[in-house]
Amino acid sequence: MTRLSTTALAALVFAALSGALGVTLGAWAAHGLPEGVNRLAETASRYALFHAGAMIGAALLLDRIGEGWPRRLTALTLVLFALGIVLFSGALAFAAIGIATGAAPLGGTALIAAWITLAGAAATALRRRD
């Protein structure tokens, strides 16, 4: 069995904690927030959970995609997913309790960039196969 790198393991820890945060936000939205405000926490929950799963996939890909640019782009993908989850889901969770941070657009941009970077990593690895 192939051992995972420290970077991949750290990303898996972050992704698992993001998943736990997503479940917590979902429960908070369902049971602890008034109607209307709970939509912010529900959205934060969905994005944290969905991108935690994507981050797990990227973390497992990191040590298998090859060296050079594919690996660097996959590592950048992990950083962008982490930033995006913190900034986007965090901003929405804070907004649900009345604290506006203005960080959601930055977080959303980071999440979009993560997906594009992941596509670039895969395309670069595919091009090297030929």
N, C-alpha and C positions, 0 to 999 in steps of 0.2 A: 504494500500500500504506500502511495506517495504521501510524504509529510507535507503539510501546508506551511507556507511561509509565515513569518511573524505578521506581515502586512495583511495577508488573507485572514489569519486568525483574529487580528484586531478588528478587521472589518466585520467578521462574523459576530464578534461580541457586540459591536455597535449596532448591527442589524437586529440582533436578538433583543437588545434593549429598546430599539425603536419599535419592534413588534410589541413588546410589553407596553410601551407608551401608547401605541395605537389602540390596544385593547382597553387600557385604562381610560383614554379619552373617549372611546366609544361607550364605556359603562357610565362615565361621568355625564355624557350627553344624554344617555337614555334614562338615567335615574337621578341626576343631581342638578340639572339645569332647566330653567324655564323654557317653554316653547318659544321659538324664534332664535334665542341665543344658542340653543343646542345645535343649530345647523352649523355654526362655526366649529364647534367641537367635533361634530360628526365628520365634517370635511377634513379637519386636521387628523382625525383617526384614520379615515380611508387612505389619505396620502401617506401617512406614516407606515401603515400596514403594507400597502401596495409597494412602496419603494423599499421597505425593509426586505421584502421578498426578492425584488430586483437586485438589491445589494448582496443578498446571499448568493444569487446566481453569479454576479460579477466577481465576488470573492472566490468562489469555487473555480471560476474560469481563470483567474489571475495566474495561477501556477501551471496552467495547461496551455495557454495561448501562445507561448513561445517567448523568446527574448526580444530585446530592442523595442521598437515603437509599439508593437501590439501590447506588450506588457506595460510600458509606460502609460499608454492611453487607457488601459484597463485600471491601472492604479489611480489615474486622474479621475476616471469614472467613479471609483469608490469615494474619493474625496468630495466630488461634486454631489453624489447622492447624500453623503453625510451632511454637508452644508445645506443642501436643499431641504432635507427632512427637518433639521434644526430650525432653519430660518422660516420655512413655509408653515409647517405644522406648529412650531413654537409660536409664531406670530398669530396664527388663528386661535390657538389655545389662550394666549394672553388677551386677545380681543374678546374672547368669550367672557372674560372676567372684567372687561372694561379698560384694559390697558392696550392702547394702540402703539405698535412698534414701527409700523411701516416696512417691516422686513419681508412680508409675504411676496412682493414682486421679485425681490432678490432671490428668495428661496425657490420660487417658481422657475426663474431663469436658470438657477443652478440645476434644478431637476431636468429641465429641457436639455441643458448642455450635457448632463450626464448621459442621457439617452443618445444624443448625437455622438458623444465621445465613444460610447460603447459600440455604436455602429462603425465608427472609424477604426476602432481596435479590431473588430471582426473583419472589416474590409481589408485592412492592412495585412492581417494574418492570412486571409484568403488569397490575396495577391502574391504573397510569398510562397504559397503552396504550388502555384503554377510553374 
